[in-house]
Amino acid sequence: MTYTQDNDKLYRFLFQNRAVRGEWVRLNSTFTETLNTHQYPKAVQNLLGEMLVATSLLTATLKFEGTITVQIQGDGALKLAVVNGNQHQQLRALARVEGEIADNATLTEMIGNGVLVISIIPEKGERYQGVISLDKPTVSECLEAYFARSEQLATQLVIRVGEFDGKAVAGGTLLQIVPDGTGTPQDFEHLATLASTIKDEELFGLTAEALLYRLFHEETVEVYPPQATEFKCGCSRERSGAAIMLLPEEEISEMLAEKQGVIDMQCECCGTQYFFDKNAIDELKAQA
C-alpha cells in the first residue's frame, strides 16, 4: 500500500461522464486535537469523529461562507454532541456525558430519545435550521435520508473512525448527484456501489488520488486541489470576559472571594484557561 501525506485534507472531485460529484476527507491531527483535552468514552469519541467528518463534507457540499453546526441532543447518558465548522474547514467538537457509556454502545443506547439538528449561519443571507430524526443506526444514514427527503438529492456518505499507525483517525467520502437534473439514478447507484467497497486501511492509508483510482479506475474523475482542515476553537479572553459580565455583580464578588481573588474561566472545547483578578474585572466593568 502507498502511504499518504494527504492527512487533514479535503478533496473535491467530479465524475465527468456521470453528473455525480464527490468529496473525500481524512482527519488526523484535526481529530486528535479535538480529543486531547477530554476523556470521552470510546463510543463518544467515535461518534464525534463521525460527526467531524460529516460536518467537513457538508460544509464543502453546501458551498457557502459561514458556519455550520451539527448537534445531537438526547435524554440518555450522552446529553449533547456538537461539531462546528466553517468554509475554511476549521472544526471543533464537544460532548457532554452524564453516566456510563460502554465502548460498544450504539447511537440509540448513548442518546436515548434524541434529534440531530443542523444549523447553517451564512455570513450573508438567512439562517437555516433542520431537525432530523435519529431513526437510523448511524449519523451517516440519518443524513442520507435527510438529503433524499428534504433536498431531493441522492447522497451517499461513507464514514469510518478508527486507528492508523497507532493514532486516531476519521475519514470519509460523500457522493451526490449533481442538482442540475442531468444525472441519473443508475449512474449514482453504480458509483455508490463502488464507493461502499472502501476498506478502512484504504481510507486511512492511501492518497486521495490512489483511493479514487482504486475505486473508480474505469471512470474519468477530475480531482480539484485540496483544502486543509484544522482544529480551531473560537474561544478568547474577550469572550470569557464577556461571559463574566453577564453574571450579577453580587455573584462575581462571591466568585472572587471563593477563588482567592481570581476567577478561572476554562474553555470546554479546548481547555484553555483565562484568569481574571479584581483589577481585570474592574477593567471589564469600565469597558462595559
C-alpha positions as CSV (number, residue, x, y, z in Angstrom):
1,M,0.0,0.0,0.0
2,T,1.2,3.5,-0.8
3,Y,1.0,5.5,2.4
4,T,-0.1,9.1,2.2
5,Q,0.7,12.6,3.1
6,D,-2.9,13.5,2.5
7,N,-3.7,13.9,6.2
8,D,-6.0,16.7,7.3
9,K,-7.1,17.5,3.8
10,L,-10.3,17.6,1.9
11,Y,-10.6,17.0,-1.9
12,R,-13.5,17.7,-4.2
13,F,-13.9,15.6,-7.3
14,L,-16.3,15.3,-10.2
15,F,-17.2,12.4,-12.5
16,Q,-17.0,13.8,-16.0
17,N,-19.5,11.4,-17.6
18,R,-21.8,10.7,-14.8
19,A,-23.2,14.1,-13.4
20,V,-22.1,13.0,-9.9
21,R,-19.8,14.9,-7.6
22,G,-17.9,13.8,-4.6
23,E,-15.7,14.7,-1.7
24,W,-13.0,12.9,0.3
25,V,-11.6,14.0,3.7
26,R,-9.3,12.5,6.3
27,L,-8.9,14.0,9.7
28,N,-5.8,13.1,11.7
29,S,-4.5,15.9,13.8
30,T,-7.8,17.7,13.4
31,F,-9.5,14.7,15.1
32,T,-6.9,14.0,17.8
33,E,-6.6,17.7,18.9
34,T,-10.3,17.7,19.4
35,L,-10.0,14.8,21.9
36,N,-6.8,15.9,23.6
37,T,-8.3,17.8,26.5
38,H,-11.1,15.3,27.1
39,Q,-11.5,11.8,28.4
40,Y,-14.6,10.8,26.4
41,P,-15.8,7.2,26.4
42,K,-14.6,5.3,23.3
43,A,-18.1,5.2,21.7
44,V,-18.4,9.0,22.2
45,Q,-15.0,9.6,20.6
46,N,-16.1,7.5,17.6
47,L,-19.4,9.4,17.3
48,L,-17.6,12.8,17.4
49,G,-15.2,11.5,14.7
50,E,-18.1,10.6,12.5
51,M,-19.8,14.0,13.2
52,L,-16.5,15.8,12.4
53,V,-16.2,14.1,9.0
54,A,-19.9,14.7,8.2
55,T,-19.6,18.4,9.1
56,S,-16.5,18.8,7.0
57,L,-18.2,17.1,4.0
58,L,-21.4,19.0,4.4
59,T,-19.6,22.3,4.7
60,A,-17.8,21.6,1.4
61,T,-21.0,20.4,-0.3
62,L,-23.2,23.4,0.6
63,K,-20.6,25.9,-0.7
64,F,-21.3,28.9,1.4
65,E,-19.4,31.3,3.6
66,G,-20.3,31.0,7.2
67,T,-20.6,28.3,9.9
68,I,-22.5,25.0,10.2
69,T,-23.3,23.3,13.4
70,V,-24.2,19.6,13.6
71,Q,-25.7,18.8,17.0
72,I,-27.2,15.8,18.7
73,Q,-29.4,16.3,21.7
74,G,-30.7,13.3,23.7
75,D,-32.0,12.2,27.1
76,G,-29.6,9.3,27.5
77,A,-26.1,9.3,29.1
78,L,-24.9,11.4,26.1
79,K,-26.8,14.6,26.6
80,L,-25.0,16.6,23.9
81,A,-22.6,16.1,21.0
82,V,-21.9,19.1,18.8
83,V,-19.5,19.9,16.0
84,N,-19.0,23.3,14.5
85,G,-17.2,24.0,11.1
86,N,-16.8,26.8,8.5
87,Q,-15.9,27.3,4.9
88,H,-12.2,27.3,5.9
89,Q,-12.5,23.7,7.2
90,Q,-11.9,24.8,10.7
91,L,-13.6,22.3,13.0
92,R,-14.2,21.9,16.7
93,A,-16.2,19.4,18.8
94,L,-17.7,19.0,22.2
95,A,-19.7,16.4,24.1
96,R,-21.4,16.3,27.5
97,V,-21.7,12.9,29.2
98,E,-23.7,12.2,32.3
99,G,-23.4,8.5,33.1
100,E,-21.7,5.3,31.9
101,I,-21.3,4.6,28.2
102,A,-20.0,1.2,27.1
103,D,-17.2,1.2,24.4
104,N,-19.5,-0.6,22.0
105,A,-22.7,1.4,22.7
106,T,-24.9,2.1,19.7
107,L,-26.1,5.6,18.8
108,T,-29.6,4.9,20.4
109,E,-28.0,3.4,23.5
110,M,-26.0,6.6,24.0
111,I,-28.6,9.3,23.3
112,G,-31.9,7.6,24.2
113,N,-34.6,9.7,22.6
114,G,-33.0,12.5,20.6
115,V,-32.7,14.5,17.5
116,L,-30.0,15.7,15.1
117,V,-30.1,19.4,14.4
118,I,-28.2,21.1,11.5
119,S,-27.8,24.9,11.9
120,I,-26.4,26.9,8.9
121,I,-25.4,30.5,9.6
122,P,-24.2,32.2,6.5
123,E,-22.2,35.4,6.7
124,K,-24.8,36.9,4.3
125,G,-28.4,35.7,4.0
126,E,-30.9,34.0,6.2
127,R,-30.1,31.3,8.8
128,Y,-31.4,27.8,8.3
129,Q,-32.1,25.0,10.8
130,G,-33.1,21.5,10.0
131,V,-34.2,18.9,12.6
132,I,-33.6,15.3,11.7
133,S,-35.0,12.2,13.3
134,L,-32.3,9.8,14.6
135,D,-34.2,6.8,13.4
136,K,-31.3,5.1,11.7
137,P,-28.3,3.3,13.2
138,T,-25.7,5.9,12.3
139,V,-25.4,9.6,11.7
140,S,-24.4,9.0,8.1
141,E,-27.6,7.1,7.3
142,C,-29.7,9.8,9.0
143,L,-28.1,12.5,6.9
144,E,-28.5,10.4,3.7
145,A,-32.3,10.2,4.5
146,Y,-32.4,13.9,5.1
147,F,-30.9,14.8,1.7
148,A,-33.2,12.4,-0.1
149,R,-36.3,13.7,1.7
150,S,-35.6,17.4,2.0
151,E,-33.2,18.2,-0.8
152,Q,-34.4,15.6,-3.3
153,L,-30.7,14.7,-3.9
154,A,-29.4,11.1,-3.9
155,T,-26.5,11.2,-1.5
156,Q,-24.1,8.6,-0.1
157,L,-21.9,9.0,3.0
158,V,-19.2,6.5,3.8
159,I,-17.6,7.4,7.1
160,R,-15.1,5.4,9.2
161,V,-13.4,6.1,12.5
162,G,-10.5,4.0,13.9
163,E,-6.8,3.9,14.3
164,F,-3.9,4.0,11.8
165,D,-0.2,3.8,12.7
166,G,-1.4,3.8,16.4
167,K,-3.2,7.2,16.1
168,A,-6.9,8.1,16.0
169,V,-8.2,8.9,12.5
170,A,-11.5,9.6,10.9
171,G,-12.2,9.8,7.2
172,G,-15.0,9.5,4.7
173,T,-16.4,10.2,1.3
174,L,-19.5,11.8,0.0
175,L,-21.1,11.2,-3.3
176,Q,-24.1,13.3,-4.5
177,I,-25.9,13.5,-7.8
178,V,-25.4,16.9,-9.4
179,P,-28.5,19.0,-8.7
180,D,-28.9,20.2,-12.4
181,G,-31.1,17.3,-13.4
182,T,-28.6,15.7,-15.8
183,G,-27.6,12.8,-13.5
184,T,-29.5,9.5,-13.5
185,P,-30.3,7.2,-10.6
186,Q,-28.5,4.4,-12.4
187,D,-25.2,6.4,-12.6
188,F,-25.4,7.3,-8.9
189,E,-26.2,3.8,-7.8
190,H,-23.3,2.4,-9.8
191,L,-20.8,4.8,-8.3
192,A,-22.2,4.4,-4.8
193,T,-21.9,0.6,-5.0
194,L,-18.2,1.0,-5.9
195,A,-17.7,3.5,-3.0
196,S,-19.3,1.2,-0.5
197,T,-16.4,-1.3,-1.0
198,I,-13.8,1.1,0.6
199,K,-11.7,-0.7,3.2
200,D,-10.6,1.1,6.4
201,E,-6.9,0.6,5.6
202,E,-7.5,2.2,2.1
203,L,-9.4,5.2,3.5
204,F,-6.9,5.8,6.3
205,G,-3.7,5.0,4.4
206,L,-4.0,5.7,0.6
207,T,-3.6,9.1,-1.0
208,A,-6.8,10.6,-2.2
209,E,-5.9,10.0,-5.9
210,A,-4.8,6.5,-5.2
211,L,-8.0,5.7,-3.5
212,L,-10.2,7.2,-6.2
213,Y,-8.3,5.3,-8.8
214,R,-8.7,2.0,-6.9
215,L,-12.4,2.6,-6.6
216,F,-13.2,4.3,-10.0
217,H,-10.4,3.3,-12.4
218,E,-12.9,2.9,-15.2
219,E,-14.3,6.4,-14.7
220,T,-13.0,9.9,-15.8
221,V,-12.6,11.7,-12.4
222,E,-11.5,15.3,-12.2
223,V,-9.8,15.9,-8.8
224,Y,-9.6,19.5,-7.6
225,P,-6.8,21.0,-5.4
226,P,-7.1,20.1,-1.7
227,Q,-8.2,22.2,1.2
228,A,-6.5,21.9,4.5
229,T,-8.6,21.0,7.6
230,E,-7.7,22.0,11.2
231,F,-9.0,22.0,14.7
232,K,-9.7,25.6,15.8
233,C,-11.5,26.7,18.8
234,G,-13.2,30.1,18.8
235,C,-12.6,30.9,22.4
236,S,-10.8,34.1,23.5
237,R,-10.1,36.1,26.6
238,E,-12.6,38.7,25.3
239,R,-15.4,36.2,25.1
240,S,-14.6,34.8,28.5
241,G,-14.7,38.3,30.0
242,A,-18.0,39.0,28.2
243,A,-19.4,35.8,29.8
244,I,-18.4,37.0,33.3
245,M,-20.1,40.4,32.7
246,L,-23.4,38.6,32.1
247,L,-23.4,37.5,35.7
248,P,-24.9,39.6,38.5
249,E,-22.3,41.8,40.3
250,E,-23.0,40.0,43.6
251,E,-22.2,36.6,42.1
252,I,-19.0,38.0,40.6
253,S,-17.9,39.3,44.0
254,E,-18.7,35.9,45.6
255,M,-16.7,34.1,42.9
256,L,-13.7,36.3,43.6
257,A,-13.9,35.7,47.3
258,E,-14.3,31.9,46.9
259,K,-11.4,31.6,44.5
260,Q,-8.8,33.7,46.3
261,G,-9.3,36.8,44.2
262,V,-9.0,35.1,40.8
263,I,-11.8,33.8,38.5
264,D,-10.6,31.0,36.3
265,M,-12.6,30.5,33.1
266,Q,-11.8,27.3,31.2
267,C,-12.9,26.7,27.7
268,E,-14.9,23.5,27.5
269,C,-13.8,22.8,23.9
270,C,-10.0,23.2,24.0
271,G,-9.2,23.5,27.7
272,T,-7.6,27.0,27.5
273,Q,-7.8,28.8,30.8
274,Y,-8.4,32.5,31.2
275,F,-7.7,34.2,34.6
276,F,-9.4,37.4,35.8
277,D,-8.4,39.1,39.1
278,K,-10.2,42.1,40.6
279,N,-8.3,44.6,38.5
280,A,-9.2,42.7,35.3
281,I,-12.9,42.6,36.5
282,D,-12.8,46.3,37.1
283,E,-11.5,47.0,33.7
284,L,-14.2,44.8,32.2
285,K,-16.8,46.8,34.1
286,A,-15.3,50.1,32.9
287,Q,-15.4,48.9,29.3
288,A,-19.0,47.7,29.6
